[in-house]
Amino acid sequence: MTDTAMHGGSRAGTADFLGRTGELAALRRCYEEAAQGRPRLVVVEGPAGIGKTALVRHFVDGTARGGVLTAAGEANEAALPYGVLDQLLGRPVRTDPLTAGAALLEPLGELQGEHPVVLVVDDAHWADAPSQHALTFALRRLDADRVLCLLVVRDVDDPGLPDGLRRILTDDRALRLRLGGLGVRDVAGLSARLLPEPLEPAAALRLHRHTGGNPLHCRALLEEVPARTLRSADAALPAPRSYTRLVRDRLARCDRPARDLVRAAAVLGTPCALARAARLAGVGDPPAALAQALTHGLLRELPQAGAVTVAFPHPLIRAAVYDRLGPVRRTALHTRAAQAEDDPFTRLHHRARAAHGPDERLAAELADCARRRGALGRWVEAAPLLRYAARLTATPADAARLDCEAVEALLFDGREEEARGVAAALPESTEEALRCCVRGHLALVAGDIGRAATLLEEAWRLRVPGADPALEARIAEQHVMVHMMRGRSSQVCVWADRARQPGGRARSGGTLRFVHLAALGHLGAYDTGFRLAEGLPAAALVGAKDVELLMGRGALHLYTDRCGQARQDLERAAELARQGPVPLRVIALAVLAKAEFQCGAWDPATAHWEAASSVAADLGQRWFAPVIHAEAALPLAARGDLEGAARHLRLARANPVVRESAMVEVFVAYGLGWLAFVQGDPTGAVDRLLPLLAHEELDFTAEPACVPWRDLLADALVAAGRLDEAEEVLTTLHTRAVRRSRASTLVAVCRARGTLHAARREPKSARDAFTEALERSATLDLPFERARVELDFGAFLRRTGRRTAALDRLTAARAAFDELGAVPFLQHCDRELTACGAAPHGTASPRHGLTPQELAVAQLAATGLTNRRIARELVLSAKTVEYHLSHAYAKLGIRSRVELAARIAPSAEAPGTPG
């Protein structure tokens, strides 16, 4: 229900608004809560015509005293990326959803002043998917902001809403207002407004029963049906005419220039500049034409600086105008709009809308542009162009092929639901090998690895060898991912070679080259992997087209204990991957976090794992989400945040892909075992890890650096008193580590052997093992593992009566654990120091009791960055940064940034933009 339908296009005052007293009161309460720095989200639900838009507009007009950002989704524009976000920002957006979501945080922060910001998205179920994802990303990051967000939808279960946004809308923290029809008294009040005399109670009751109180239908009948019929108990009330009739009548009351202006705006889409619409319409006096359109409620003027911008009050009005254009006028307007357009994507969009029937030349242009955009990582634009091309080609086989390409583009853009819709509509004539490939890709993204494997095997069997190299490469690339998920790295390498297109060029759409290099690392073929990446320059000089290779090189550095080099490569890769396909973006963040964790940069590691889990949740990457959650639990558990670690592990275990993927199972079991071990439950850790011995034959588990579960299993077995079993595990692990020259694994093996020999009361062997562990760790940048060696060695020395030597080891361990914030290990260290007769002391913890977010903000502030710059770095709103900084000041007992810089060391490890 639009306010134009309800109030004839004018803004009604508070006294004129009918009903909704309870809903308005709830909205005002939420506004006041937002004013106190508690951001609120309200979902206004209800069927078409029930008054959702009228309620929201009335509330905003009567209550909002600060900034207001408004936008509306449109069914006809759902294929155009960032249409809704363009309305909110007042400028065109051409980037990935997460960067766009971060861009939305800026005006939300800037507009917060004395009063809250109100963000309104009408018909959010019709919003384009990239805008929906950007909005989801922004809403997740409003922590202490004075923001009230109002989303208007017909139903939160509408398939037009992505899962990530739906989860936010159905969260306990969101208020859902489900609107019903007007009451009988309100129907009578509406009749008093539209008829010379109001309806009698009986007639008002009859109209209410006939329409269910739907304001749009009541309004239509009161305007269309003679008053005597409405009052007659004997006359049957007709069904209300379509909403289009109301709009058409209003358009007919306008002069020709105003009608032409409204039609041009309908073709251009809104918001659009008045001058641009006037040029397209050929209107000589744009202000006069706009004045008429405003009077009749057909357009509204947006409060934006600079050029006058117009929009439709509701998408239904635009749809009614656009649908009544007729093919001749519609074609002419779109053709002229294309000729005047500079942006290639928008120009092709207008040309496609102007086309009638098959147009092979235009279809080829669209497909070619889509593939070029895809090669640049701009899948958000590639997908609609491919869909247009499919509709304009005359050959069913070519149309099916283009739609299948669109499915892939949508999946790379994280739009799984749309991809499934396109795949479900593929015609029966679709080549079976192509159909199986598409279905296999969808099954893989959903985490159904077994079904994906079956479908892709069938696709490979059904293909005609050599007839379509591009299809063969697509099938092979999906096989690569299936075998990676199953932990079979040797098969990954076989299929990676098949996925290379003629000329040896690897497909650049997904994650192929990274996965190939990672698989070579799993097999111990480091030299081969580095040779494949040997043409890459230093990380800072690598371009977007080689981001996969850079990620692969970073992973190989990580596997070969060059953490510093790994981190440099992976930081650059994560930055470049922000413009790439969603799967690559998620993996880049996760692998960077792993490198940071090993280097001891736990704050940025936590931030990047959290960002990766958010991207995976928002953009449908269920297949990889458990790995992210399992690894995100590691630093949390190590710092004593057992509840946070358990939450991530619950999310990991709940994902069915754990039962489908041996690789995922290893990550999750290790996370669970680590949590149990840190909690002081070695038996529980053993129970989690022993089943992984069943995966000994997998290539993935052969590489000790991927998931160090054998190290942990040995530690847990020693702690549980199962010494012979521990020795067996360590013997196997030592052999593998020597074969692979894995220095970090040998450090862990020597440390575990030291504890094993100490448990067996073999002091010389224990001392030799600990000494070797210390010597090996001295050459590596692994502060946490070295601190564990120092702690275990110090504890052994204390127990053998060498307290002075023990104090040296324990003091060094304590300083390292304190720096990392590893609370459970720090407490263990303090107990050992106390047993040595020394009061635990050392430097004050650099965390100062701050939360990870407060510390990250404080560290960046200590470098001199402004709140706005910090907000960009951490992808938060400026208000949230201010909130965390004020809490940090309070905890530190300071009042200025000068004092902050003296208390907090500016960290070179502060996280960059996560996501």
Buried (B, 14 or more C-beta within 10 A) or exposed (E): BBBBBBBBBEEBEEEEBBBBEEBBEBBEEBBBBBBEBBBBBBBBBBBBBBBBBBBBBBBBBBBBEBBBBBBBBBBBBBBBBBBBBBBBBBEEBBBBBBBBBBBBBBBBBBBBEEBBBBBBBBBBBBBBBBBBBBBBBBBBBBBBBBBBBBBBBBBBEBEBBBBBBBBBBEEEEBBBBEBEBBBBEBBBBBBEBBBEEBBEEEBBBBBBEBBBBBBBBBBBBBBBBEBEBBBEEEEEBEEBBEBBBBBBEBBEEBEEBBBBBBBBBBBBBBBBBBEBBBBBBEBEEBEBBBEBBBBBBBBBBBEEEEEBBBBBBBBBBBBBBBBBBEEEEBBBBBBBBBEEBEEBBBBBBBBBBBBEEBBEEBBBBBBEBBBBBBEBBBBBBBBBBBBBBBBBBEEEEBBBBBBBBBBBBBBBBBBBBBBBEBBEEBEEEBBEBBBBBBBBBBBBBBBBBEBBBBBBBBBBEBBEEEEBEEBBBBBBBBBBBBBBBBBBBBBBBBBBEBBBBEEEEBBBBBBBBBBBBBBBBBBBBBEBBBEBBEEBEEBEEBEBEBBBBBBBBBBBBBBBBBBEBBBBBBBBBBBBBBBBBBBBBBBBBBBBBBBBBBBBBBBBBBBBBBBBBBBBBBBBBBBBBBBBBBBBBBBBBBBBBBEBBBBBBEBBBEBBBBEBBBBBBBBBBBBBBBBBBBBEBBBBBBBBBBEBEEBEEBBBBBBBBBBBBBBBBBBBBBBBEBBEBBBEBBEBBBEBBEEBEBBBBBBBBBBBBBBBBBBBEBBEBBBBBBBBBBEBBEEBBBBBBBBBBBBBBBBBBBBBEBBEBBBBBBBBBBBBBBBBBBBBBBEBBBEBBEBBEBEBEBEEBBBBEBBBBBBBBBBBBBBEBEBBBBBBBBBBBBBBBBBBBEBBBEBBEBEEBEEBBEBBEBBEBBBBBBB
